[in-house]
Amino acid sequence: MAFAVGYAVGAKAGSDGFDELVDSCKAVWRSEEFQGLLTALRSHAGHVLRDVGQRLQGDADRPISVEEVIARVRGAVRAVRPDGEQGDGGVTSPAS
């Protein structure tokens, strides 16, 4: 999406306008604020993935199989479906 917007703006503004847009994007990327945002997002993603891993592992004292992971994810999806209906939450088995 961002690429399409950049392309459209660049096409209207010509190569000078596009170069200015690229320079602006690079400046944002290099900014301390944006780097801080990326650091926060990475940290949050790490915490979320760790939490998901712990929830999937549960109280198992051994590594769990892929099939067990899939079954636990399906169970979690069923438990939190907002419409209250039972189902697979749009998850299909590899065999289907």
ZADO-1210 file (C-alpha; in nm, 4 decimals, padded with zeros to 6 digits):
<atoms>
<atom x="00.0000" y="00.0000" z="00.0000" code="MET" pos="1"/>
<atom x="00.2728" y="00.2449" z="00.0978" code="ALA" pos="2"/>
<atom x="00.4629" y="00.1560" z="-00.2172" code="PHE" pos="3"/>
<atom x="00.1568" y="00.2296" z="-00.4336" code="ALA" pos="4"/>
<atom x="00.1018" y="00.5656" z="-00.2638" code="VAL" pos="5"/>
<atom x="00.4694" y="00.6500" z="-00.3032" code="GLY" pos="6"/>
<atom x="00.4609" y="00.5486" z="-00.6660" code="TYR" pos="7"/>
<atom x="00.1504" y="00.7579" z="-00.7359" code="ALA" pos="8"/>
<atom x="00.2928" y="01.0617" z="-00.5584" code="VAL" pos="9"/>
<atom x="00.6240" y="01.0160" z="-00.7359" code="GLY" pos="10"/>
<atom x="00.4536" y="00.9848" z="-01.0730" code="ALA" pos="11"/>
<atom x="00.2622" y="01.3096" z="-01.0197" code="LYS" pos="12"/>
<atom x="00.5547" y="01.5026" z="-00.8758" code="ALA" pos="13"/>
<atom x="00.8143" y="01.3779" z="-01.1211" code="GLY" pos="14"/>
<atom x="01.1543" y="01.2405" z="-01.0367" code="SER" pos="15"/>
<atom x="01.2477" y="01.5392" z="-00.8175" code="ASP" pos="16"/>
<atom x="00.9332" y="01.4954" z="-00.6101" code="GLY" pos="17"/>
<atom x="00.9901" y="01.1232" z="-00.5847" code="PHE" pos="18"/>
<atom x="01.3497" y="01.1752" z="-00.4716" code="ASP" pos="19"/>
<atom x="01.2235" y="01.4172" z="-00.2087" code="GLU" pos="20"/>
<atom x="00.9691" y="01.1584" z="-00.0929" code="LEU" pos="21"/>
<atom x="01.2397" y="00.8914" z="-00.0677" code="VAL" pos="22"/>
<atom x="01.4651" y="01.1275" z="00.1260" code="ASP" pos="23"/>
<atom x="01.1799" y="01.2084" z="00.3636" code="SER" pos="24"/>
<atom x="01.1075" y="00.8404" z="00.4198" code="CYS" pos="25"/>
<atom x="01.4741" y="00.7746" z="00.4908" code="LYS" pos="26"/>
<atom x="01.4784" y="01.0631" z="00.7387" code="ALA" pos="27"/>
<atom x="01.1766" y="00.9193" z="00.9190" code="VAL" pos="28"/>
<atom x="01.3367" y="00.5731" z="00.9207" code="TRP" pos="29"/>
<atom x="01.6567" y="00.7111" z="01.0734" code="ARG" pos="30"/>
<atom x="01.4786" y="00.9259" z="01.3312" code="SER" pos="31"/>
<atom x="01.5185" y="00.8450" z="01.6975" code="GLU" pos="32"/>
<atom x="01.1406" y="00.8426" z="01.7437" code="GLU" pos="33"/>
<atom x="01.0816" y="00.5863" z="01.4689" code="PHE" pos="34"/>
<atom x="01.3645" y="00.3661" z="01.5922" code="GLN" pos="35"/>
<atom x="01.2103" y="00.3851" z="01.9393" code="GLY" pos="36"/>
<atom x="00.8770" y="00.2752" z="01.7929" code="LEU" pos="37"/>
<atom x="01.0430" y="-00.0199" z="01.6205" code="LEU" pos="38"/>
<atom x="01.2177" y="-00.1172" z="01.9434" code="THR" pos="39"/>
<atom x="00.8870" y="-00.1052" z="02.1315" code="ALA" pos="40"/>
<atom x="00.7125" y="-00.3116" z="01.8632" code="LEU" pos="41"/>
<atom x="00.9878" y="-00.5732" z="01.8665" code="ARG" pos="42"/>
<atom x="00.9720" y="-00.5943" z="02.2443" code="SER" pos="43"/>
<atom x="00.5942" y="-00.6264" z="02.2410" code="HIS" pos="44"/>
<atom x="00.6090" y="-00.8953" z="01.9719" code="ALA" pos="45"/>
<atom x="00.8644" y="-01.0854" z="02.1797" code="GLY" pos="46"/>
<atom x="00.6439" y="-01.0728" z="02.4892" code="HIS" pos="47"/>
<atom x="00.3359" y="-01.1790" z="02.2921" code="VAL" pos="48"/>
<atom x="00.5182" y="-01.4696" z="02.1286" code="LEU" pos="49"/>
<atom x="00.6606" y="-01.5804" z="02.4632" code="ARG" pos="50"/>
<atom x="00.3112" y="-01.5675" z="02.6165" code="ASP" pos="51"/>
<atom x="00.1609" y="-01.7610" z="02.3272" code="VAL" pos="52"/>
<atom x="00.4367" y="-02.0204" z="02.3573" code="GLY" pos="53"/>
<atom x="00.3738" y="-02.0619" z="02.7292" code="GLN" pos="54"/>
<atom x="-00.0001" y="-02.0937" z="02.6730" code="ARG" pos="55"/>
<atom x="00.0518" y="-02.3548" z="02.4035" code="LEU" pos="56"/>
<atom x="00.3092" y="-02.5466" z="02.6080" code="GLN" pos="57"/>
<atom x="00.0820" y="-02.5413" z="02.9117" code="GLY" pos="58"/>
<atom x="00.1931" y="-02.7760" z="03.1831" code="ASP" pos="59"/>
<atom x="00.3541" y="-03.0229" z="02.9448" code="ALA" pos="60"/>
<atom x="00.6910" y="-03.1424" z="03.0706" code="ASP" pos="61"/>
<atom x="00.8012" y="-03.2429" z="02.7221" code="ARG" pos="62"/>
<atom x="00.8080" y="-03.0734" z="02.3832" code="PRO" pos="63"/>
<atom x="00.4685" y="-03.0919" z="02.2179" code="ILE" pos="64"/>
<atom x="00.4067" y="-03.2104" z="01.8640" code="SER" pos="65"/>
<atom x="00.2837" y="-02.9949" z="01.5785" code="VAL" pos="66"/>
<atom x="-00.0506" y="-03.1746" z="01.5949" code="GLU" pos="67"/>
<atom x="-00.0830" y="-03.0843" z="01.9630" code="GLU" pos="68"/>
<atom x="00.0000" y="-02.7209" z="01.8863" code="VAL" pos="69"/>
<atom x="-00.2668" y="-02.7122" z="01.6154" code="ILE" pos="70"/>
<atom x="-00.5234" y="-02.8720" z="01.8463" code="ALA" pos="71"/>
<atom x="-00.4467" y="-02.6232" z="02.1250" code="ARG" pos="72"/>
<atom x="-00.4654" y="-02.3263" z="01.8867" code="VAL" pos="73"/>
<atom x="-00.8006" y="-02.4486" z="01.7559" code="ARG" pos="74"/>
<atom x="-00.9250" y="-02.4853" z="02.1106" code="GLY" pos="75"/>
<atom x="-00.8111" y="-02.1332" z="02.1951" code="ALA" pos="76"/>
<atom x="-00.9762" y="-01.9931" z="01.8825" code="VAL" pos="77"/>
<atom x="-01.3019" y="-02.1674" z="01.9667" code="ARG" pos="78"/>
<atom x="-01.2879" y="-02.0308" z="02.3200" code="ALA" pos="79"/>
<atom x="-01.2576" y="-01.6671" z="02.2107" code="VAL" pos="80"/>
<atom x="-01.4863" y="-01.6498" z="01.9074" code="ARG" pos="81"/>
<atom x="-01.6886" y="-01.3299" z="01.9487" code="PRO" pos="82"/>
<atom x="-02.0014" y="-01.4662" z="01.7783" code="ASP" pos="83"/>
<atom x="-02.0324" y="-01.7434" z="02.0349" code="GLY" pos="84"/>
<atom x="-02.0687" y="-02.0075" z="01.7658" code="GLU" pos="85"/>
<atom x="-01.8675" y="-02.3228" z="01.7757" code="GLN" pos="86"/>
<atom x="-01.6531" y="-02.4076" z="01.4805" code="GLY" pos="87"/>
<atom x="-01.2968" y="-02.4257" z="01.3724" code="ASP" pos="88"/>
<atom x="-01.2513" y="-02.0484" z="01.3563" code="GLY" pos="89"/>
<atom x="-01.1622" y="-02.0695" z="00.9908" code="GLY" pos="90"/>
<atom x="-00.8728" y="-02.3046" z="01.0600" code="VAL" pos="91"/>
<atom x="-00.8636" y="-02.6055" z="00.8334" code="THR" pos="92"/>
<atom x="-00.6703" y="-02.9218" z="00.8818" code="SER" pos="93"/>
<atom x="-00.3757" y="-02.9937" z="00.6526" code="PRO" pos="94"/>
<atom x="-00.5664" y="-03.2904" z="00.5082" code="ALA" pos="95"/>
<atom x="-00.8549" y="-03.0769" z="00.3780" code="SER" pos="96"/>
</atoms>
